[in-house]
Amino acid sequence: MAVEGKTVADVVPSFAEAFPFESFNRMQEAALPAVLERDDNVVVSAPTASGKTALAELAICRTLSRDGTALFIAPLRALTNEKEAEWARFEELGYSVYVVTGERDLNPRRAARADILVMTPEKADSATRKHDSPRYQFVTDVDLCVIDEVHLLDSDRRGAVLEVTISRLRRLCDPRVVALSATMPNVEDVARWLDAPEDCTFRFGDDYRPVPLHASVETYAHGENAFADKYRRLYRALDLSQPHVEDGGQALVFVSSRQDTVRAAEKARDVVAERDIDMGARGDYEWHTEARELDDGTLSNSVVDGVGFHHAGLSRSDKNRVEAWFKQGKIGILFSTSTLAWGVNLPARCVVIRDTKLHDPLEGEVDMSPLDVLQMLGRAGRPGYDDAGYAYVVTDGAEAEKYRRLLRDGKEIESRLAGELDAHLNAEVALGTIRDLDDVMDWLETTFYYVRARAAPEDYRTEDRLRERVRETLGSLVEDGFVETDEELGLEPTGLGRLASKFYMRLDTARSFATLARSEGIDEDAVLRTVADAGEFDSVSARRDEREAVRAVLGSEVRRTSESSEARSASSGGQANATGTASAGADLDPGNRKVLAILRASMDGTTPSELQSDAWVIRQNALRLLGALRAFCAEFSDPAAANLVRRVSARVEHGVSSAAVGLTAIDGVGAGRAQKLATEGLTTPEAVREAGVEGLVAAGLSEGVAERVLENARSLPAVGVEWGEFPDSIARGENEMCEVDVRNAGGGASAGVRVTVNDVEMNTTSAYLGEATVPVGVFGADPDELTYAVEVTFPDLPLPPVREERVVRVVD
């Protein structure tokens, strides 16, 4: 694959059809020999829109030509799907592309056979942690790893994940690494981390930008009202955009949220009309007809006036049309979230960042990442159309100098591992890659953290202090029960450490989950409160308009909890359950109370409108934590506790009553169908099986749906208890050993079987339930009546426990 010319057909003739252009640009030509003629790792830092993706594709071509497997790590989930669509070109050449998404959706056979794998850092982290399982073995067969936007290392929330994942992947299978980045001052540090030689390390400056960039910081008159400030910044953004639009250019305006893209576009339409700015195509009836076919009605009305919006919540077809119309020049001003800056190559003559702060459901109000700011500004200037690109940051005067420094000096890439060192060190011990103190130090030297600490000891720590920091962290892991040592100072993970690693949890959250799982009397209130109080939600804030809604939800919760606490107190001689009224969140911080209110309201499908903007993100994170808590209960408690958590999780996810939650175990039954069936009195899979197709149709399902629901219900366990020769009575002082059969006439599942007499536990067993025989001793004790109960619970399914009782009289 020697480089003999400038055209794609000359350089990679077998893959020419995989590229959407015919010739390489100046930047690409400079890096071609390193990418195509050598096996060394490569690091490329170049301005946004300069054509770095083509270098990734060239590295992939080299790997495919050698029958190897390439892994492409994209910074965002939305971009993995775009790569799948773009790389249909490789599919047409006979190569397979597979995007690795969620655990449930993973097809291990397709992944193992793929020539090109596409993942986010988080999915690559998950896959490498589970590399020794049959489902994820494919990750150890990677020959090339392309890191797109490697400057993501500097991201507060995701940088450490990318860092440890690449270090782990290199230890597992040592693939060639090609790392691509926007312009960064310390590209040599990344090269040292990845062992890229000097002649395979490239720093292309602004003179390689296809269009020169003029960037500046613009201020606005800051007021007391945040809502009004958004419109002040919007008017400033439109003032900056207007000359470029009137001169035949286009403007891309970045705002902080999906909702803001819509609101800003609606207001901008009015301003464009008031200022009589010539945009849109009011007389283009063909385009009007096409615009009416958009799924989003607001967008449909907006684009014909030359104003559009773009965010991840739009349908794929709507996004495709908006992108095409913007490229064609039909849309003059496009409002977008930051996702667009990292993904689609959609430059504009003018780029304005209207919002430098954003509301994060888990973090509250935060500054936009400097990486995001630079990535957005880099979208200014259309190659082949504009002589220059113009980029503006709109901010208040107090923060203007901060952004001027960013534009002047750039942003050095730092390691973010220090803030999460304990969790990642625990994960490596749990994976078995660290087995003793020497391994710890060897691991440390594979990290970007180590490289940066040596390059900038004044900002990090000296090498000796760094090693001491790691030893201290390891000591705390041992002290807190995540890691244990043997006599020879070998390191082994504990059950607690393995679970914390498996579920990517903060270690303080793992400790609180273990404490709850080991406690007695776990109930629904304790489950919700423990999750709401998790460290993952520490930064959630409750805005003033949300607090009344929180009080409204938890006010009824206080009364309900108080009543149940009093009932428990009366039945237990005055000792109320420790979870009591505290479970209503009275002692939680306002943000955690908000989380608790969202979870409680979600269980009933009644989330107040004031809480809905953050509810989806909080609910998704809570469902992940509930899945972890279920595993903690299975490890440290019993199947009944795990089953309780599973039912709580199903209610949070689907918003169904406690009586009908078992219906969600049926594949194809979500909130709507569960509600429909429950209204007709069908609240359990057993009731669905008994109703048959005819009964389900009578309950409102179509015949085809009814047949599928019935078939899926029959795949679930159907438990019956057979008491056999169990006596009705026994003489006082006598005893008799009996056997009780627990039979399952449906699909198999893991189950816990518990036997009690007068609510005192006699024995428990766990099994994959087909049929189980349980020994039960019948003793003629002091009480005149003995109530024996057999309870079957399913820790992995949201099915209510099956309980059967038998009363034995004690006779003299």
Protein Blocks (a to p, Z undefined) as FASTA:
>chain_A
ZZfbfbfklmmmmlmmmpcbfbdcfklmmmmmmmmmpcbdcdddddehiopmmmmmmmmm
mmmmnopacddddfbfklmmmmmmmmmmmmmnopacdddddfklpcfklmmmpmbdcddf
klmmmmmmmmmpmklmmmmmcfbdcdehkllmmpmklmmmmmmmmmmmmmmnopaddddd
dddfklmmmmmmnopafklcccddfklpfbdcddddddddddfblklmmmmmmmmmmmmm
mmmmmnopacddddfbfklmmmmmmmmmmmmmmnopaedjfklmklmmmmmmpmblklmm
mmmnopacddfkbcfklmmmmmmmmmnomambdcddfklmmmcccddfbdcdfblcdcdf
klopadddfklmmmmmmmgocehkagbdcddddddfklmmmmmmmmmnopadddfklmmm
mmmmmmmmmnopagbfklmmmmmmmpmklmmmmmmmmlmccfklmmmmmmmmmmmmmmno
paccdfkopacddfklmmmmmnopafklmmmmmmmmmpghiafklmmmmmmmpmklmmpc
cdfklmmmmmmmmmmmmmmmmmmmmmmmmmnoopacfklmmlnopmpcfklmmmmmmmmm
mmnopacfklmmmmmmmmmmmmmmmmmmmmmmmmmmcfklmmmmmmmmmmmmnopafklm
mmmmpghiafklmmmmmmnopabfklmmmnommlmmmnopafklmmmmmmmmmmpccddd
dekjacfbdcehiacddddddddfbdcddddddddeehiafbdcddddfbdcdddddddd
fblbdcdddddddfkbccdcddddddddddZZ
